[in-house]
Amino acid sequence: MEHTDSTAPTSTETGNNQETLIVASKLKNYIRAKSGMNTSSAVIEALSGKVRNLCDQAIENAKRDGRKTVMDRDFG
């Protein structure tokens, strides 16, 4: 499978069944602007995993409060 964005392989190309949650170009631009450094494509999947875990915890917090909407306060 050919991907059009050369910044990172898609989750299907890496054999990972989980969708990438991070916009690679935005992250790479941020890191370059902030530090002048390059970003490994592996960072995208690692950060997606961290975001996924944060979201899972926020979902549980909203459920525990009896809500069907995840709010900013669920991430703290």
PDB file of N, CA, C and O in Angstrom, chain B, residues numbered from 101:
ATOM      1  N   MET B 101       0.842  -1.170   0.000  1.00  0.00           N
ATOM      2  CA  MET B 101       0.000   0.000   0.000  1.00  0.00           C
ATOM      3  C   MET B 101       0.888   1.234   0.000  1.00  0.00           C
ATOM      4  O   MET B 101       1.842   1.316   0.774  1.00  0.00           O
ATOM      5  N   GLU B 102       0.582   2.186  -0.856  1.00  0.00           N
ATOM      6  CA  GLU B 102       1.359   3.423  -0.942  1.00  0.00           C
ATOM      7  C   GLU B 102       0.634   4.510  -0.173  1.00  0.00           C
ATOM      8  O   GLU B 102      -0.578   4.675  -0.312  1.00  0.00           O
ATOM      9  N   HIS B 103       1.379   5.254   0.642  1.00  0.00           N
ATOM     10  CA  HIS B 103       0.756   6.365   1.356  1.00  0.00           C
ATOM     11  C   HIS B 103       1.236   7.676   0.754  1.00  0.00           C
ATOM     12  O   HIS B 103       2.362   7.774   0.266  1.00  0.00           O
ATOM     13  N   THR B 104       0.363   8.687   0.797  1.00  0.00           N
ATOM     14  CA  THR B 104       0.672   9.956   0.164  1.00  0.00           C
ATOM     15  C   THR B 104       1.473  10.881   1.060  1.00  0.00           C
ATOM     16  O   THR B 104       2.148  11.779   0.557  1.00  0.00           O
ATOM     17  N   ASP B 105       1.422  10.693   2.375  1.00  0.00           N
ATOM     18  CA  ASP B 105       2.169  11.526   3.311  1.00  0.00           C
ATOM     19  C   ASP B 105       3.433  10.782   3.692  1.00  0.00           C
ATOM     20  O   ASP B 105       3.370   9.736   4.338  1.00  0.00           O
ATOM     21  N   SER B 106       4.572  11.310   3.299  1.00  0.00           N
ATOM     22  CA  SER B 106       5.837  10.618   3.546  1.00  0.00           C
ATOM     23  C   SER B 106       6.331  10.787   4.970  1.00  0.00           C
ATOM     24  O   SER B 106       7.419  10.314   5.297  1.00  0.00           O
ATOM     25  N   THR B 107       5.556  11.454   5.836  1.00  0.00           N
ATOM     26  CA  THR B 107       6.017  11.721   7.191  1.00  0.00           C
ATOM     27  C   THR B 107       5.949  10.498   8.090  1.00  0.00           C
ATOM     28  O   THR B 107       6.756  10.382   9.012  1.00  0.00           O
ATOM     29  N   ALA B 108       5.028   9.593   7.860  1.00  0.00           N
ATOM     30  CA  ALA B 108       4.923   8.416   8.712  1.00  0.00           C
ATOM     31  C   ALA B 108       4.069   7.366   8.019  1.00  0.00           C
ATOM     32  O   ALA B 108       3.131   7.704   7.298  1.00  0.00           O
ATOM     33  N   PRO B 109       4.391   6.092   8.235  1.00  0.00           N
ATOM     34  CA  PRO B 109       3.546   5.036   7.673  1.00  0.00           C
ATOM     35  C   PRO B 109       2.209   4.991   8.386  1.00  0.00           C
ATOM     36  O   PRO B 109       2.090   5.400   9.541  1.00  0.00           O
ATOM     37  N   THR B 110       1.205   4.491   7.684  1.00  0.00           N
ATOM     38  CA  THR B 110      -0.105   4.357   8.310  1.00  0.00           C
ATOM     39  C   THR B 110      -0.103   3.164   9.246  1.00  0.00           C
ATOM     40  O   THR B 110       0.809   2.338   9.215  1.00  0.00           O
ATOM     41  N   SER B 111      -1.132   3.079  10.081  1.00  0.00           N
ATOM     42  CA  SER B 111      -1.202   1.984  11.042  1.00  0.00           C
ATOM     43  C   SER B 111      -1.294   0.631  10.339  1.00  0.00           C
ATOM     44  O   SER B 111      -0.810  -0.371  10.866  1.00  0.00           O
ATOM     45  N   THR B 112      -1.911   0.588   9.152  1.00  0.00           N
ATOM     46  CA  THR B 112      -1.985  -0.687   8.443  1.00  0.00           C
ATOM     47  C   THR B 112      -0.635  -1.073   7.871  1.00  0.00           C
ATOM     48  O   THR B 112      -0.330  -2.260   7.753  1.00  0.00           O
ATOM     49  N   GLU B 113       0.175  -0.095   7.515  1.00  0.00           N
ATOM     50  CA  GLU B 113       1.501  -0.385   6.980  1.00  0.00           C
ATOM     51  C   GLU B 113       2.456  -0.889   8.064  1.00  0.00           C
ATOM     52  O   GLU B 113       3.363  -1.669   7.773  1.00  0.00           O
ATOM     53  N   THR B 114       2.263  -0.462   9.279  1.00  0.00           N
ATOM     54  CA  THR B 114       3.133  -0.888  10.370  1.00  0.00           C
ATOM     55  C   THR B 114       2.645  -2.179  11.011  1.00  0.00           C
ATOM     56  O   THR B 114       3.308  -2.716  11.898  1.00  0.00           O
ATOM     57  N   GLY B 115       1.491  -2.686  10.574  1.00  0.00           N
ATOM     58  CA  GLY B 115       0.947  -3.902  11.154  1.00  0.00           C
ATOM     59  C   GLY B 115       0.192  -3.639  12.446  1.00  0.00           C
ATOM     60  O   GLY B 115      -0.208  -4.578  13.133  1.00  0.00           O
ATOM     61  N   ASN B 116      -0.005  -2.383  12.780  1.00  0.00           N
ATOM     62  CA  ASN B 116      -0.710  -2.003  13.996  1.00  0.00           C
ATOM     63  C   ASN B 116      -2.174  -1.788  13.640  1.00  0.00           C
ATOM     64  O   ASN B 116      -2.479  -1.101  12.665  1.00  0.00           O
ATOM     65  N   ASN B 117      -3.078  -2.364  14.414  1.00  0.00           N
ATOM     66  CA  ASN B 117      -4.500  -2.239  14.132  1.00  0.00           C
ATOM     67  C   ASN B 117      -5.099  -0.961  14.688  1.00  0.00           C
ATOM     68  O   ASN B 117      -6.266  -0.665  14.430  1.00  0.00           O
ATOM     69  N   GLN B 118      -4.321  -0.194  15.450  1.00  0.00           N
ATOM     70  CA  GLN B 118      -4.844   1.024  16.042  1.00  0.00           C
ATOM     71  C   GLN B 118      -4.529   2.219  15.162  1.00  0.00           C
ATOM     72  O   GLN B 118      -3.434   2.337  14.612  1.00  0.00           O
ATOM     73  N   GLU B 119      -5.501   3.093  15.040  1.00  0.00           N
ATOM     74  CA  GLU B 119      -5.374   4.269  14.192  1.00  0.00           C
ATOM     75  C   GLU B 119      -4.416   5.296  14.811  1.00  0.00           C
ATOM     76  O   GLU B 119      -4.382   5.467  16.029  1.00  0.00           O
ATOM     77  N   THR B 120      -3.654   5.963  13.973  1.00  0.00           N
ATOM     78  CA  THR B 120      -2.773   7.034  14.417  1.00  0.00           C
ATOM     79  C   THR B 120      -3.623   8.239  14.789  1.00  0.00           C
ATOM     80  O   THR B 120      -4.478   8.668  14.014  1.00  0.00           O
ATOM     81  N   LEU B 121      -3.386   8.785  15.980  1.00  0.00           N
ATOM     82  CA  LEU B 121      -4.174   9.903  16.476  1.00  0.00           C
ATOM     83  C   LEU B 121      -3.445  11.238  16.371  1.00  0.00           C
ATOM     84  O   LEU B 121      -4.001  12.281  16.716  1.00  0.00           O
ATOM     85  N   ILE B 122      -2.229  11.206  15.907  1.00  0.00           N
ATOM     86  CA  ILE B 122      -1.389  12.401  15.860  1.00  0.00           C
ATOM     87  C   ILE B 122      -1.184  12.832  14.408  1.00  0.00           C
ATOM     88  O   ILE B 122      -0.930  11.999  13.538  1.00  0.00           O
ATOM     89  N   VAL B 123      -1.294  14.119  14.155  1.00  0.00           N
ATOM     90  CA  VAL B 123      -1.008  14.661  12.824  1.00  0.00           C
ATOM     91  C   VAL B 123       0.505  14.829  12.725  1.00  0.00           C
ATOM     92  O   VAL B 123       1.082  15.741  13.317  1.00  0.00           O
ATOM     93  N   ALA B 124       1.131  13.943  11.974  1.00  0.00           N
ATOM     94  CA  ALA B 124       2.592  13.877  11.915  1.00  0.00           C
ATOM     95  C   ALA B 124       3.212  15.194  11.476  1.00  0.00           C
ATOM     96  O   ALA B 124       4.178  15.653  12.085  1.00  0.00           O
ATOM     97  N   SER B 125       2.681  15.801  10.447  1.00  0.00           N
ATOM     98  CA  SER B 125       3.283  17.036   9.928  1.00  0.00           C
ATOM     99  C   SER B 125       3.232  18.156  10.966  1.00  0.00           C
ATOM    100  O   SER B 125       4.184  18.926  11.096  1.00  0.00           O
ATOM    101  N   LYS B 126       2.134  18.247  11.697  1.00  0.00           N
ATOM    102  CA  LYS B 126       2.005  19.290  12.729  1.00  0.00           C
ATOM    103  C   LYS B 126       3.000  19.060  13.853  1.00  0.00           C
ATOM    104  O   LYS B 126       3.648  20.001  14.312  1.00  0.00           O
ATOM    105  N   LEU B 127       3.126  17.820  14.298  1.00  0.00           N
ATOM    106  CA  LEU B 127       4.061  17.494  15.370  1.00  0.00           C
ATOM    107  C   LEU B 127       5.499  17.764  14.935  1.00  0.00           C
ATOM    108  O   LEU B 127       6.272  18.380  15.669  1.00  0.00           O
ATOM    109  N   LYS B 128       5.849  17.302  13.744  1.00  0.00           N
ATOM    110  CA  LYS B 128       7.208  17.504  13.246  1.00  0.00           C
ATOM    111  C   LYS B 128       7.525  18.987  13.090  1.00  0.00           C
ATOM    112  O   LYS B 128       8.631  19.421  13.411  1.00  0.00           O
ATOM    113  N   ASN B 129       6.563  19.767  12.598  1.00  0.00           N
ATOM    114  CA  ASN B 129       6.768  21.206  12.466  1.00  0.00           C
ATOM    115  C   ASN B 129       6.969  21.857  13.831  1.00  0.00           C
ATOM    116  O   ASN B 129       7.821  22.732  13.984  1.00  0.00           O
ATOM    117  N   TYR B 130       6.189  21.435  14.817  1.00  0.00           N
ATOM    118  CA  TYR B 130       6.309  21.987  16.164  1.00  0.00           C
ATOM    119  C   TYR B 130       7.695  21.690  16.748  1.00  0.00           C
ATOM    120  O   TYR B 130       8.362  22.585  17.268  1.00  0.00           O
ATOM    121  N   ILE B 131       8.113  20.447  16.660  1.00  0.00           N
ATOM    122  CA  ILE B 131       9.404  20.063  17.229  1.00  0.00           C
ATOM    123  C   ILE B 131      10.546  20.796  16.521  1.00  0.00           C
ATOM    124  O   ILE B 131      11.487  21.254  17.170  1.00  0.00           O
ATOM    125  N   ARG B 132      10.464  20.906  15.201  1.00  0.00           N
ATOM    126  CA  ARG B 132      11.513  21.610  14.454  1.00  0.00           C
ATOM    127  C   ARG B 132      11.545  23.088  14.833  1.00  0.00           C
ATOM    128  O   ARG B 132      12.620  23.654  15.029  1.00  0.00           O
ATOM    129  N   ALA B 133      10.363  23.720  14.938  1.00  0.00           N
ATOM    130  CA  ALA B 133      10.308  25.145  15.283  1.00  0.00           C
ATOM    131  C   ALA B 133      10.799  25.396  16.709  1.00  0.00           C
ATOM    132  O   ALA B 133      11.460  26.398  16.979  1.00  0.00           O
ATOM    133  N   LYS B 134      10.474  24.490  17.603  1.00  0.00           N
ATOM    134  CA  LYS B 134      10.832  24.655  19.014  1.00  0.00           C
ATOM    135  C   LYS B 134      12.306  24.343  19.276  1.00  0.00           C
ATOM    136  O   LYS B 134      12.935  24.978  20.122  1.00  0.00           O
ATOM    137  N   SER B 135      12.854  23.367  18.551  1.00  0.00           N
ATOM    138  CA  SER B 135      14.192  22.887  18.900  1.00  0.00           C
ATOM    139  C   SER B 135      15.178  22.793  17.739  1.00  0.00           C
ATOM    140  O   SER B 135      16.383  22.668  17.959  1.00  0.00           O
ATOM    141  N   GLY B 136      14.679  22.851  16.512  1.00  0.00           N
ATOM    142  CA  GLY B 136      15.549  22.651  15.367  1.00  0.00           C
ATOM    143  C   GLY B 136      15.847  21.179  15.109  1.00  0.00           C
ATOM    144  O   GLY B 136      16.668  20.852  14.252  1.00  0.00           O
ATOM    145  N   MET B 137      15.193  20.303  15.836  1.00  0.00           N
ATOM    146  CA  MET B 137      15.439  18.857  15.728  1.00  0.00           C
ATOM    147  C   MET B 137      14.486  18.198  14.746  1.00  0.00           C
ATOM    148  O   MET B 137      13.403  18.712  14.467  1.00  0.00           O
ATOM    149  N   ASN B 138      14.907  17.051  14.229  1.00  0.00           N
ATOM    150  CA  ASN B 138      14.044  16.196  13.422  1.00  0.00           C
ATOM    151  C   ASN B 138      13.260  15.280  14.353  1.00  0.00           C
ATOM    152  O   ASN B 138      13.573  15.162  15.537  1.00  0.00           O
ATOM    153  N   THR B 139      12.234  14.633  13.798  1.00  0.00           N
ATOM    154  CA  THR B 139      11.386  13.732  14.568  1.00  0.00           C
ATOM    155  C   THR B 139      11.321  12.376  13.885  1.00  0.00           C
ATOM    156  O   THR B 139      10.975  12.290  12.707  1.00  0.00           O
ATOM    157  N   SER B 140      11.647  11.334  14.602  1.00  0.00           N
ATOM    158  CA  SER B 140      11.547   9.970  14.090  1.00  0.00           C
ATOM    159  C   SER B 140      10.080   9.617  13.870  1.00  0.00           C
ATOM    160  O   SER B 140       9.218  10.046  14.636  1.00  0.00           O
ATOM    161  N   SER B 141       9.796   8.844  12.840  1.00  0.00           N
ATOM    162  CA  SER B 141       8.408   8.433  12.593  1.00  0.00           C
ATOM    163  C   SER B 141       7.875   7.549  13.719  1.00  0.00           C
ATOM    164  O   SER B 141       6.662   7.452  13.902  1.00  0.00           O
ATOM    165  N   ALA B 142       8.756   6.911  14.470  1.00  0.00           N
ATOM    166  CA  ALA B 142       8.314   6.079  15.597  1.00  0.00           C
ATOM    167  C   ALA B 142       7.689   6.925  16.699  1.00  0.00           C
ATOM    168  O   ALA B 142       6.890   6.424  17.490  1.00  0.00           O
ATOM    169  N   VAL B 143       8.047   8.197  16.755  1.00  0.00           N
ATOM    170  CA  VAL B 143       7.483   9.090  17.771  1.00  0.00           C
ATOM    171  C   VAL B 143       5.976   9.227  17.586  1.00  0.00           C
ATOM    172  O   VAL B 143       5.238   9.332  18.565  1.00  0.00           O
ATOM    173  N   ILE B 144       5.519   9.226  16.350  1.00  0.00           N
ATOM    174  CA  ILE B 144       4.097   9.415  16.055  1.00  0.00           C
ATOM    175  C   ILE B 144       3.271   8.305  16.693  1.00  0.00           C
ATOM    176  O   ILE B 144       2.258   8.579  17.337  1.00  0.00           O
ATOM    177  N   GLU B 145       3.691   7.065  16.520  1.00  0.00           N
ATOM    178  CA  GLU B 145       2.953   5.939  17.106  1.00  0.00           C
ATOM    179  C   GLU B 145       3.060   5.935  18.627  1.00  0.00           C
ATOM    180  O   GLU B 145       2.086   5.641  19.319  1.00  0.00           O
ATOM    181  N   ALA B 146       4.247   6.263  19.149  1.00  0.00           N
ATOM    182  CA  ALA B 146       4.420   6.298  20.608  1.00  0.00           C
ATOM    183  C   ALA B 146       3.516   7.357  21.224  1.00  0.00           C
ATOM    184  O   ALA B 146       2.879   7.110  22.248  1.00  0.00           O
ATOM    185  N   LEU B 147       3.456   8.522  20.613  1.00  0.00           N
ATOM    186  CA  LEU B 147       2.622   9.592  21.132  1.00  0.00           C
ATOM    187  C   LEU B 147       1.138   9.269  20.956  1.00  0.00           C
ATOM    188  O   LEU B 147       0.321   9.613  21.809  1.00  0.00           O
ATOM    189  N   SER B 148       0.794   8.613  19.857  1.00  0.00           N
ATOM    190  CA  SER B 148      -0.595   8.174  19.665  1.00  0.00           C
ATOM    191  C   SER B 148      -1.013   7.236  20.788  1.00  0.00           C
ATOM    192  O   SER B 148      -2.137   7.324  21.282  1.00  0.00           O
ATOM    193  N   GLY B 149      -0.123   6.343  21.196  1.00  0.00           N
ATOM    194  CA  GLY B 149      -0.423   5.435  22.293  1.00  0.00           C
ATOM    195  C   GLY B 149      -0.652   6.183  23.598  1.00  0.00           C
ATOM    196  O   GLY B 149      -1.551   5.837  24.365  1.00  0.00           O
ATOM    197  N   LYS B 150       0.152   7.200  23.848  1.00  0.00           N
ATOM    198  CA  LYS B 150      -0.018   7.994  25.063  1.00  0.00           C
ATOM    199  C   LYS B 150      -1.335   8.764  25.029  1.00  0.00           C
ATOM    200  O   LYS B 150      -2.036   8.838  26.038  1.00  0.00           O
ATOM    201  N   VAL B 151      -1.672   9.335  23.879  1.00  0.00           N
ATOM    202  CA  VAL B 151      -2.939  10.058  23.741  1.00  0.00           C
ATOM    203  C   VAL B 151      -4.108   9.093  23.918  1.00  0.00           C
ATOM    204  O   VAL B 151      -5.095   9.422  24.575  1.00  0.00           O
ATOM    205  N   ARG B 152      -3.996   7.903  23.333  1.00  0.00           N
ATOM    206  CA  ARG B 152      -5.043   6.892  23.470  1.00  0.00           C
ATOM    207  C   ARG B 152      -5.266   6.546  24.941  1.00  0.00           C
ATOM    208  O   ARG B 152      -6.407   6.444  25.392  1.00  0.00           O
ATOM    209  N   ASN B 153      -4.172   6.365  25.689  1.00  0.00           N
ATOM    210  CA  ASN B 153      -4.295   6.052  27.119  1.00  0.00           C
ATOM    211  C   ASN B 153      -4.939   7.192  27.889  1.00  0.00           C
ATOM    212  O   ASN B 153      -5.785   6.955  28.751  1.00  0.00           O
ATOM    213  N   LEU B 154      -4.549   8.429  27.589  1.00  0.00           N
ATOM    214  CA  LEU B 154      -5.166   9.585  28.243  1.00  0.00           C
ATOM    215  C   LEU B 154      -6.663   9.651  27.936  1.00  0.00           C
ATOM    216  O   LEU B 154      -7.471   9.933  28.822  1.00  0.00           O
ATOM    217  N   CYS B 155      -7.023   9.394  26.692  1.00  0.00           N
ATOM    218  CA  CYS B 155      -8.435   9.404  26.298  1.00  0.00           C
ATOM    219  C   CYS B 155      -9.219   8.301  26.999  1.00  0.00           C
ATOM    220  O   CYS B 155     -10.343   8.523  27.449  1.00  0.00           O
ATOM    221  N   ASP B 156      -8.628   7.119  27.092  1.00  0.00           N
ATOM    222  CA  ASP B 156      -9.296   6.009  27.775  1.00  0.00           C
ATOM    223  C   ASP B 156      -9.587   6.358  29.228  1.00  0.00           C
ATOM    224  O   ASP B 156     -10.667   6.062  29.740  1.00  0.00           O
ATOM    225  N   GLN B 157      -8.619   6.988  29.891  1.00  0.00           N
ATOM    226  CA  GLN B 157      -8.819   7.396  31.282  1.00  0.00           C
ATOM    227  C   GLN B 157      -9.893   8.479  31.379  1.00  0.00           C
ATOM    228  O   GLN B 157     -10.721   8.447  32.290  1.00  0.00           O
ATOM    229  N   ALA B 158      -9.888   9.427  30.460  1.00  0.00           N
ATOM    230  CA  ALA B 158     -10.897  10.488  30.452  1.00  0.00           C
ATOM    231  C   ALA B 158     -12.291   9.913  30.218  1.00  0.00           C
ATOM    232  O   ALA B 158     -13.262  10.380  30.813  1.00  0.00           O
ATOM    233  N   ILE B 159     -12.392   8.915  29.366  1.00  0.00           N
ATOM    234  CA  ILE B 159     -13.674   8.249  29.119  1.00  0.00           C
ATOM    235  C   ILE B 159     -14.183   7.608  30.402  1.00  0.00           C
ATOM    236  O   ILE B 159     -15.360   7.726  30.741  1.00  0.00           O
ATOM    237  N   GLU B 160     -13.295   6.935  31.106  1.00  0.00           N
ATOM    238  CA  GLU B 160     -13.679   6.307  32.373  1.00  0.00           C
ATOM    239  C   GLU B 160     -14.111   7.355  33.402  1.00  0.00           C
ATOM    240  O   GLU B 160     -15.064   7.135  34.149  1.00  0.00           O
ATOM    241  N   ASN B 161     -13.422   8.477  33.442  1.00  0.00           N
ATOM    242  CA  ASN B 161     -13.799   9.549  34.371  1.00  0.00           C
ATOM    243  C   ASN B 161     -15.190  10.090  34.054  1.00  0.00           C
ATOM    244  O   ASN B 161     -15.983  10.334  34.963  1.00  0.00           O
ATOM    245  N   ALA B 162     -15.492  10.280  32.768  1.00  0.00           N
ATOM    246  CA  ALA B 162     -16.818  10.765  32.370  1.00  0.00           C
ATOM    247  C   ALA B 162     -17.893   9.734  32.717  1.00  0.00           C
ATOM    248  O   ALA B 162     -18.963  10.094  33.207  1.00  0.00           O
ATOM    249  N   LYS B 163     -17.617   8.470  32.466  1.00  0.00           N
ATOM    250  CA  LYS B 163     -18.575   7.412  32.806  1.00  0.00           C
ATOM    251  C   LYS B 163     -18.835   7.384  34.304  1.00  0.00           C
ATOM    252  O   LYS B 163     -19.979   7.270  34.745  1.00  0.00           O
ATOM    253  N   ARG B 164     -17.762   7.488  35.082  1.00  0.00           N
ATOM    254  CA  ARG B 164     -17.887   7.452  36.540  1.00  0.00           C
ATOM    255  C   ARG B 164     -18.764   8.606  37.045  1.00  0.00           C
ATOM    256  O   ARG B 164     -19.471   8.468  38.043  1.00  0.00           O
ATOM    257  N   ASP B 165     -18.707   9.746  36.341  1.00  0.00           N
ATOM    258  CA  ASP B 165     -19.528  10.896  36.705  1.00  0.00           C
ATOM    259  C   ASP B 165     -20.920  10.847  36.082  1.00  0.00           C
ATOM    260  O   ASP B 165     -21.711  11.775  36.252  1.00  0.00           O
ATOM    261  N   GLY B 166     -21.222   9.765  35.359  1.00  0.00           N
ATOM    262  CA  GLY B 166     -22.550   9.584  34.770  1.00  0.00           C
ATOM    263  C   GLY B 166     -22.789  10.445  33.531  1.00  0.00           C
ATOM    264  O   GLY B 166     -23.936  10.749  33.203  1.00  0.00           O
ATOM    265  N   ARG B 167     -21.731  10.835  32.850  1.00  0.00           N
ATOM    266  CA  ARG B 167     -21.871  11.664  31.655  1.00  0.00           C
ATOM    267  C   ARG B 167     -21.586  10.876  30.398  1.00  0.00           C
ATOM    268  O   ARG B 167     -20.882   9.866  30.420  1.00  0.00           O
ATOM    269  N   LYS B 168     -22.147  11.355  29.301  1.00  0.00           N
ATOM    270  CA  LYS B 168     -21.872  10.779  27.988  1.00  0.00           C
ATOM    271  C   LYS B 168     -20.997  11.702  27.157  1.00  0.00           C
ATOM    272  O   LYS B 168     -20.817  11.482  25.959  1.00  0.00           O
ATOM    273  N   THR B 169     -20.457  12.722  27.783  1.00  0.00           N
ATOM    274  CA  THR B 169     -19.593  13.674  27.099  1.00  0.00           C
ATOM    275  C   THR B 169     -18.268  13.744  27.850  1.00  0.00           C
ATOM    276  O   THR B 169     -18.244  13.980  29.057  1.00  0.00           O
ATOM    277  N   VAL B 170     -17.169  13.538  27.130  1.00  0.00           N
ATOM    278  CA  VAL B 170     -15.848  13.690  27.721  1.00  0.00           C
ATOM    279  C   VAL B 170     -15.527  15.189  27.712  1.00  0.00           C
ATOM    280  O   VAL B 170     -15.660  15.861  26.689  1.00  0.00           O
ATOM    281  N   MET B 171     -15.108  15.687  28.859  1.00  0.00           N
ATOM    282  CA  MET B 171     -14.820  17.113  29.006  1.00  0.00           C
ATOM    283  C   MET B 171     -13.366  17.316  29.377  1.00  0.00           C
ATOM    284  O   MET B 171     -12.673  16.373  29.760  1.00  0.00           O
ATOM    285  N   ASP B 172     -12.909  18.548  29.261  1.00  0.00           N
ATOM    286  CA  ASP B 172     -11.512  18.855  29.576  1.00  0.00           C
ATOM    287  C   ASP B 172     -11.152  18.433  30.990  1.00  0.00           C
ATOM    288  O   ASP B 172     -10.029  17.985  31.225  1.00  0.00           O
ATOM    289  N   ARG B 173     -12.046  18.559  31.911  1.00  0.00           N
ATOM    290  CA  ARG B 173     -11.767  18.188  33.302  1.00  0.00           C
ATOM    291  C   ARG B 173     -11.529  16.702  33.488  1.00  0.00           C
ATOM    292  O   ARG B 173     -10.965  16.292  34.503  1.00  0.00           O
ATOM    293  N   ASP B 174     -11.947  15.884  32.527  1.00  0.00           N
ATOM    294  CA  ASP B 174     -11.731  14.435  32.608  1.00  0.00           C
ATOM    295  C   ASP B 174     -10.279  14.061  32.365  1.00  0.00           C
ATOM    296  O   ASP B 174      -9.877  12.932  32.647  1.00  0.00           O
ATOM    297  N   PHE B 175      -9.487  14.989  31.847  1.00  0.00           N
ATOM    298  CA  PHE B 175      -8.070  14.719  31.583  1.00  0.00           C
ATOM    299  C   PHE B 175      -7.170  15.120  32.729  1.00  0.00           C
ATOM    300  O   PHE B 175      -5.951  14.990  32.623  1.00  0.00           O
ATOM    301  N   GLY B 176      -7.728  15.601  33.813  1.00  0.00           N
ATOM    302  CA  GLY B 176      -6.889  16.049  34.926  1.00  0.00           C
ATOM    303  C   GLY B 176      -7.074  15.235  36.093  1.00  0.00           C
ATOM    304  O   GLY B 176      -6.441  15.478  37.121  1.00  0.00           O
TER     305      GLY B 176
END
